[in-house]
Structures are given as C-alpha cells and as structure tokens.
C-alpha cells in the first residue's frame, strides 16, 4: 500500500488546545480507526480534513499535494468526504434533493427531474435502499434509514478519503452489515477510510489499524488484530478502569413505579410493569418496538390513550398530561435525541443543568456553586459552566442532561439510550453513576439497543416487541440470544395471525 494521506505536527486550539503535535497517516485501501474519550480531538481532526475548521499549524498532504480546504464542498472536490454522526438532512426536501443538494442535475436553469431520479436510484441502490421512492420527504424516514441516505450521498461523491463519525450509532444489525459491506468494497477500490467509533467490538471487524487519542495527542497507533477492549479503554482513559458494580441491591418489597395497561397510539399497546426501589429496570427490543414511545408516554411527552401510573412510597396515583406534571411527580427523563429534545444548545451547563429546578435555584441562588460540583463528579470537560453545549462533545452533552436530574433529585429516572455516542471511558463513568443512584434508593428505567449494556447494569430486563412487553428476564435467565429471540416474538405472532 502507498501513503494516501499524511499529517504532521497538526495543532488546533479553541479556548484550549484540542490537537497538539498530531501525526497521522492513511494508506490506500486501509481502514484506520480513531478512538479516544469525548473531547480527545477526533471530531476536530475530521473537521479540519473536511474543510469545516481551519488548522492553526501543521502540514497535511493528500497524495503528496498540500491539503487546505476552505469549505466542505471544496474538500469534497479534492476527494475528502465526511459522513457526520449528527444527521444534516433537510427534512422537508426529498431524498433525491438531499442526495444532490449542491449539484442538482439542471439544464437552462431548470432541474431535470428524470436525471435526478435516475441518479438518486443509483445512489440508493448502493446502500440497499433501492425500494425507496427518491421523492419521499427525508423527514418521513426513520433515523436508521436517514443515516443510510447520508451514506448514499457520501458514496455518490468521487472520493479518495471517506471519514465516518459514529456511522452505526442509529443503525440496526442488518443496516450495519450493509454499511460494512460497502466499506469493504471501497477498501478494495483503493479508497482510504477513517473510522471514528466508540464501539470497540466493531473495530476488529472493520479496521486494519487503530490510533488512540487522548487530550489532543496521538498516544499510540497499532494493528487492530490482537488488541483488546480493556487495553484500548485504558489507553484512552490514561488509567485502569474498575469493573461495574454488582447488581441486585434493590428492595423487592418496595415498588417505586407501577405502570398499568399503558397505551399510546399504535406504538404502545397495553404495557404494564413495575420497578422496585433501588432497581435498574431495562427495556430491550428492536428499533420501532415502542420502547422510546413508552418512556415518552409515561413522561407526558406523548399523549396517553389509556393506562395509569403510580409512583413513590407509598404508591400514589400520578396525573400526568405533560412533562412538567411528571417532573413534579418525581420522574426525570433523558431523551434519545439529546440535541433535539434534551438541551438548549446555545447555553452552557449552568443553564441546562438547572432547567428542572428553576424555582429552587431562584430561591436559594448560587447556580454555579450548585452546578460546579456536578461538573467535577461527572468529569464533564468544559472550560467553565457557561461554555455553550453545542461546542462540547456528545458524551459531555449527555452528562449535562444527566446532571439536570441529579440536581433535581428525582425518585425515578428514565434513560433512553444513555450511552449512545459516548466513549468507553465515559460509559464506565455513567454505569458507575447509575449503580450509585440505585444504591441510594433511586429507581431507574433504561432503554438500550445494546443487549450487553443492559445485561451489565440491570437487575431485570423486559423485552418489547410490536408495542408490547412480551418477556421479562432475570440475570440467571437472560442471554443476548434469548433477548434477540424475544424481540421478534410480537412480529412472529402478527405474521401468524395474518396468515390464518
């Protein structure tokens, strides 16, 4: 293989140094993974290559030619394409228009609908979406399909280097398989792939080489074969991480949350469960099973058609028609999409962490004094508590949302995909915090697409399928295989009913 991209002594600072004397190289036909804690510099490096951020100093050569793009479009013309973790589709435009937004096929100033449709169909076919109507509004698609549309747009470019930032975060196993097949094909064509991911298990499957970043510096580069997850996590964190605390500390005679016969639209059908004081209760299932909608209905974010909610000791009926009612009842909620539903992005931790207890803050005063200890406890990396949330990494943003409910001190905390887009070291911090909350008597409901995550932190796991809870497992009963089999149970019953 020959060198495709070479980076020497790259430096970038914002309020503080983000990249320091950073060196990197990428060969033709190589997939090179970048791992590191939130704020380690991975995204900044990707943004510099893609023309979104200007470097302060350093040298970048793309096929022995100086690479200094001044915009994302210029970088694409030079052969560098960035597929961002956060989706940037225009929901009101069609899939086809999003795919070729900056290069719509036109003649005499008019867009050629036939040529646009043809080009869009070719692009969609490359990612297994040939059945989609190219003129469907992008906003009508689920997150997983939107992610594949973004990939289709990236692959439609004539690229030399493709950068993928957490590309599988919202994908199903089948969609991830499709993505990896295309990446393997690109590699055989001589393309260079930079793969940024927090999912350690993916690296050995997709990457040839891995570089670990910490505090803006490249700590080590090594072949992916033979590396272990504990080894990479220790390098990322700069220290050995303790194992998660044991489960099973909850009080089985004290119910803290009881949900009975909850229904909401077609997504949630007659869901019932209870959570004990000090218990972490997991909800597993496929995308679209109704997990997110269940939490939203409990929290009052979605309309509840029927059902009741009881909370506290002793149990009391909770009348919840909107999120403020849930908060007053003692329920907190961390949403799946933190940027869209969980944060005021222009504001910092001081504002975002105090949103759920403004009255108490107003009476007691001293916002910073209340927030700064939480910043230290959660190891949130920010210059100060007023640094805008949109300038922070995804993991630090997630910790800010979590700090809101620590400050409010709710009895029940519901978390939807709490570690999505969070690095392994930050995951360990969050896991330990959840166990600490449970030990202190708080009750937690955790939705996650990762079976291993649920099995690592939960006392019980319920599986949802087609809007219903179909099975419940205890630690001595569960396995990843059993959870997956149960997730398909509701769909199997529907198929059988339709065939009779």
Order of alpha helices (4+ residues) and beta strands (2+ residues): beta-beta-beta-alpha-beta-beta-alpha-beta-alpha-beta-beta-alpha-alpha-beta-alpha-beta-alpha-beta-beta-alpha-beta-beta-beta-alpha-beta-beta-alpha-beta-alpha-alpha-alpha-alpha-beta-alpha-beta-alpha-beta-beta-alpha-alpha
